[in-house]
């Protein structure tokens, strides 16, 4: 016997703006801008509009990795988009990304500014532009692209599925939590089996596939997403743990994690990044929480 009332979907769904938990104020069933607001533009070739969610971290890590190689043309301005305040629905942001999701990149390195949206597309754009973090061998390139697109297709089950129902949903229900926990653990097993035979995701070479997957799954097993590491028994994936820790130790990854971050330790928060020196002078422990 159960006292749960079964939900019967209506013939035609209607939007209940108050129903949606933590993110109800920014979720809606229509696209387009809600207000007029131009985006700021800095002095560097790349203008990034983002927040340090896993998808945002992918791009800042990539840019910092390129700069670590001495590629000065990869310099960028990182502008903070406060998604909780609805910045992604401003008219300027929607012009760069009609899907109103971070990150969004404006490449101003050529004669005509080029918009690039979707984090995987941004990684691929930068990799091809600079010839870095993407294998040249056709077979190795295909492998790296396969894993990049694996991440793009798989992470919604981790974030919008497991993360939402386990950590953010206004009510906890066994079925969706079990459903998405099972899928998340299956995905971790996919990665663990691959990394048991390879140093990096796509083989012996560090690529954009590692950057993309680490930002979600690496941070998950390191205990940085949804406070779920123990629940998911992440230590049972030793090869993923080995790989996650190795990438986490890279200086460019550590810097990339800080950019557009508005939570956690003040010394790890660099709300905006306009110069490499900002890491030494503009973190929240140095300028104050209210700056």
C-alpha positions in Angstrom: 0.0 0.0 0.0 1.2 3.5 -0.7 -0.3 6.9 0.1 1.5 8.6 -2.8 -0.8 10.2 -5.3 0.1 9.3 -8.9 0.6 12.3 -11.2 -1.5 12.1 -14.3 -0.2 14.5 -17.1 -2.9 16.9 -18.4 -4.0 16.8 -22.0 -2.1 20.0 -22.6 0.8 21.1 -20.4 0.7 24.7 -19.0 3.6 26.5 -17.3 3.5 26.9 -13.5 6.1 29.6 -13.0 6.2 29.0 -9.3 7.0 25.3 -9.7 10.6 24.4 -10.3 12.6 24.6 -7.0 15.9 26.5 -6.8 16.0 27.6 -10.4 12.3 28.4 -10.9 13.0 32.1 -11.4 15.3 31.5 -14.5 13.5 28.5 -16.1 10.8 29.3 -18.7 9.3 27.5 -21.8 10.1 30.4 -24.2 13.3 31.8 -25.6 14.5 35.4 -26.4 15.5 38.3 -24.3 13.6 39.6 -21.3 15.4 43.0 -21.1 17.7 45.3 -23.0 21.3 45.1 -21.9 24.4 45.4 -24.0 27.4 43.2 -23.2 30.7 44.8 -22.2 33.7 44.4 -24.5 37.3 44.4 -23.4 40.6 44.8 -25.2 41.5 41.1 -25.9 40.8 39.0 -29.0 38.3 36.8 -27.1 35.4 38.0 -25.1 33.9 35.3 -22.8 30.6 35.7 -21.0 30.3 33.0 -18.5 30.0 31.6 -15.0 32.2 28.9 -13.3 29.7 26.1 -13.7 31.2 22.9 -15.3 30.4 24.2 -18.7 32.0 27.5 -18.1 35.1 25.9 -16.5 35.7 24.0 -19.7 36.4 27.2 -21.7 38.4 29.1 -19.1 40.6 26.0 -18.6 41.1 25.8 -22.4 42.1 29.4 -22.6 44.4 29.2 -19.7 46.0 26.0 -21.2 46.6 27.9 -24.5 48.1 30.8 -22.6 50.3 28.4 -20.7 51.8 27.3 -24.0 52.8 30.9 -24.7 50.0 31.6 -27.2 49.5 35.3 -26.6 46.7 35.5 -29.2 44.5 33.4 -26.8 44.3 36.4 -24.4 40.8 36.9 -23.2 38.4 39.0 -21.1 36.1 36.9 -18.9 32.9 38.8 -18.0 30.6 37.5 -15.2 27.1 36.4 -16.2 25.0 36.0 -13.1 22.5 33.4 -14.3 20.6 33.6 -11.0 19.9 37.2 -11.8 18.8 36.4 -15.4 21.8 38.1 -17.1 21.7 35.4 -19.8 18.4 36.8 -20.9 19.7 40.3 -21.7 19.5 41.3 -25.3 23.3 41.5 -25.8 23.8 38.0 -24.5 21.0 36.5 -26.6 22.7 38.0 -29.6 25.8 36.0 -28.9 23.9 32.9 -27.7 20.2 32.6 -28.7 19.9 29.6 -26.4 20.6 31.9 -23.3 23.1 29.5 -21.7 26.6 30.1 -20.6 29.3 30.1 -21.8 29.2 32.3 -24.8 32.2 33.5 -26.7 32.8 36.4 -29.1 35.9 35.8 -31.2 37.1 39.3 -32.2 40.5 38.1 -33.6 39.4 38.5 -37.2 37.9 41.3 -39.3 34.4 40.3 -38.3 33.4 39.2 -34.8 32.3 35.6 -34.7 29.9 34.3 -32.1 30.5 30.7 -30.7 28.1 29.1 -28.3 27.8 25.7 -26.7 30.9 24.8 -24.7 31.9 21.9 -26.9 31.7 24.1 -30.0 33.9 26.7 -28.2 36.5 24.1 -27.3 36.6 22.8 -30.8 36.8 26.3 -32.3 39.8 27.2 -30.1 41.5 23.8 -30.7 41.2 24.2 -34.5 42.2 27.9 -34.4 45.4 27.3 -32.6 46.2 23.7 -33.5 46.4 22.6 -29.9 44.8 19.9 -27.7 43.4 18.1 -30.8 45.3 15.2 -32.3 46.5 15.5 -35.9 46.3 11.8 -36.7 42.9 11.2 -38.2 42.1 8.1 -36.1 43.2 9.9 -32.9 41.2 13.0 -33.9 38.1 10.9 -34.4 38.6 9.3 -31.0 38.9 12.6 -29.3 35.9 14.0 -31.0 33.9 10.9 -30.1 34.6 11.5 -26.4 34.0 15.2 -26.7 30.5 14.5 -28.1 30.0 11.7 -25.5 30.4 14.3 -22.8 28.0 16.7 -24.5 25.4 14.0 -24.8 26.0 12.4 -21.4 26.4 15.3 -19.0 22.7 16.4 -19.1 21.9 13.1 -17.4 24.4 14.0 -14.7 23.5 17.6 -14.3 19.9 18.1 -15.2 19.1 14.5 -14.2 21.0 13.3 -11.2 22.1 16.8 -10.0 18.7 18.2 -10.1 16.7 15.5 -8.5 19.4 14.6 -5.9 20.5 18.1 -4.9 18.0 20.8 -6.1 14.5 19.4 -6.6 12.0 20.9 -4.1 10.9 17.4 -3.3 12.9 14.2 -3.2 11.4 11.2 -5.0 13.0 7.7 -5.1 12.3 6.9 -8.8 14.1 9.8 -10.5 17.0 9.7 -8.0 17.5 6.0 -8.6 17.1 6.4 -12.3 19.7 9.1 -12.7 22.0 7.7 -10.1 22.1 4.4 -12.1 22.9 6.3 -15.3 25.6 8.5 -13.6 27.3 5.4 -12.2 27.1 3.7 -15.6 28.8 6.7 -17.2 31.5 6.6 -14.5 32.1 3.0 -15.3 32.4 3.8 -19.0 35.1 6.3 -18.1 36.8 4.0 -15.7 37.1 1.2 -18.2 38.5 3.6 -20.8 41.0 5.1 -18.4 42.2 1.7 -17.2 43.8 1.3 -20.6 44.8 4.9 -21.4 46.5 7.8 -19.6 44.0 10.3 -21.0 40.4 9.9 -22.2 41.3 9.6 -25.9 44.6 7.9 -25.5 48.1 9.1 -24.7 47.5 12.7 -25.5 45.7 15.4 -23.3 42.9 16.8 -25.5 39.8 18.9 -25.4 38.0 15.7 -24.5 39.8 15.6 -21.2 39.0 19.3 -20.5 35.3 18.8 -21.3 34.9 15.5 -19.3 37.0 16.6 -16.4 35.0 19.7 -15.8 32.0 17.5 -15.1 33.1 14.1 -14.1 36.5 14.9 -12.7 35.0 17.6 -10.4 32.3 15.2 -9.5 34.6 12.5 -8.2 36.8 15.1 -6.5 33.7 16.1 -4.4 32.9 19.4 -6.0 29.5 18.7 -7.5 26.2 18.1 -5.6 28.0 16.9 -2.4 27.5 13.4 -3.9 30.9 11.8 -3.9 30.2 9.5 -1.0 26.6 8.7 -2.3 28.1 7.7 -5.7 31.0 5.7 -4.1 33.4 7.5 -6.4 36.4 5.7 -4.9 35.2 2.6 -6.6 36.4 4.2 -9.9 40.1 4.2 -9.3 41.1 5.0 -12.8 38.8 8.0 -13.0 40.2 9.2 -9.6 43.8 8.9 -10.9 43.0 10.9 -14.0 40.9 13.5 -12.2 43.7 14.2 -9.7 46.3 14.4 -12.4 44.4 17.0 -14.4 43.4 18.9 -11.2 47.1 19.4 -10.5 47.7 21.3 -13.8 48.4 25.0 -13.1 46.2 26.1 -16.0 43.3 24.0 -14.7 43.7 25.5 -11.3 43.5 29.0 -12.8 40.7 28.1 -15.1 38.6 26.9 -12.1 38.9 30.3 -10.5 37.6 32.5 -13.4 34.0 33.7 -13.1 33.6 31.8 -9.8 31.3 33.4 -7.3 31.2 30.6 -4.6 33.5 28.7 -2.4 36.8 29.9 -0.8 37.4 33.7 -1.5 40.9 33.0 -2.7 39.5 30.8 -5.4 37.1 33.4 -6.7 38.1 35.6 -9.6 34.8 37.1 -10.6 36.2 38.6 -13.8 39.5 38.1 -15.6 41.0 40.8 -17.8 44.7 40.2 -17.3 46.9 37.4 -16.1 47.9 39.5 -13.1 44.3 39.4 -11.9 45.0 36.0 -10.4 47.4 37.7 -8.0 45.5 40.9 -7.3 41.7 40.5 -8.0 40.6 37.4 -6.1 37.9 38.0 -3.5 40.3 37.4 -0.5 42.3 40.4 -1.8 39.6 42.9 -2.8 36.8 41.9 -0.4 33.6 40.0 -0.6 31.6 43.1 -1.5 33.8 44.3 -4.3 
